[in-house]
């Protein structure tokens, strides 16, 4: 069920409720399959009997109807995939958070200059130690097929920690015969320590070769708990459907929270990259 907290102007809404708003904003009657969702919104006072929208919806729906920048955050962890995001509109920046197993997401307005902080919160970014100056880059390379095999072994029911490590190691060796120590041991440690994988994708209307075009940037990373953050360089984001297969390269590069913060900041477009030239720049890049 949708709900509304007037003290903080925050909403719990499912995609089907957003679809109802979209029809009403266009002056349309929602189709029959959305009638139950419409009734739910009317019960909590967000939609009137004649389809009129509550004034408190002006800012969030304004951003949803005419976004300048869309940010999608997809996190895969123990409870599966959870989706979050941010919509940057002309007059408001709206953040939404999902919850494992729940249909609704929480929508709330945030200040533009907190945008990077908000994205960092969504991926649970925590401070890590910086590497020593001049330290060599640490990389792990294998295939997506080997990773899939490792994840299958990781889910073996009833296995204790030592048995799980043996199963994952065996799966990696069988799937990628080129993997040897120390790279094999390092990848094994990363897989068994993995808290979550996540990716952030930003999209906006820009200009490419003189034509209006949808522009996008993306960042993918592994959060490996005590082993820190690892940027996934390959497969390179954004990934198109059907682009990645078992033979596709998987390349992970050791990172730290300061570098990840910078990479998240760099996902956001500068003022001159947006088609709306007279708008203020995203304050979070300052």
QUIPEKA-V171644 format. One record per run of one state. SS is the DSSP state (A for helix, B for strand, O for the rest). FROM is the first residue (numbers start at 1). TO is the last residue. If there is no record, write none. Layout:
# QUIPEKA-V171644
{{SS:FROM:TO} {SS:FROM:TO}}
This chain:
# QUIPEKA-V171644
{{O:1:2} {B:3:5} {O:6:9} {B:10:13} {O:14:14} {A:15:25} {O:26:31} {A:32:43} {O:44:46} {B:47:47} {O:48:52} {B:53:53} {O:54:54} {A:55:65} {O:66:68} {B:69:77} {O:78:79} {B:80:88} {O:89:92} {B:93:97} {O:98:104} {B:105:110} {O:111:111} {A:112:122} {O:123:138} {B:139:143} {A:144:154} {O:155:160} {A:161:175} {O:176:182} {A:183:193} {O:194:195} {B:196:208} {O:209:210} {B:211:223} {O:224:224} {A:225:227} {O:228:228} {B:229:234} {O:235:248} {B:249:254} {O:255:256} {A:257:266} {O:267:270} {A:271:273} {O:274:282} {A:283:285} {O:286:286}}
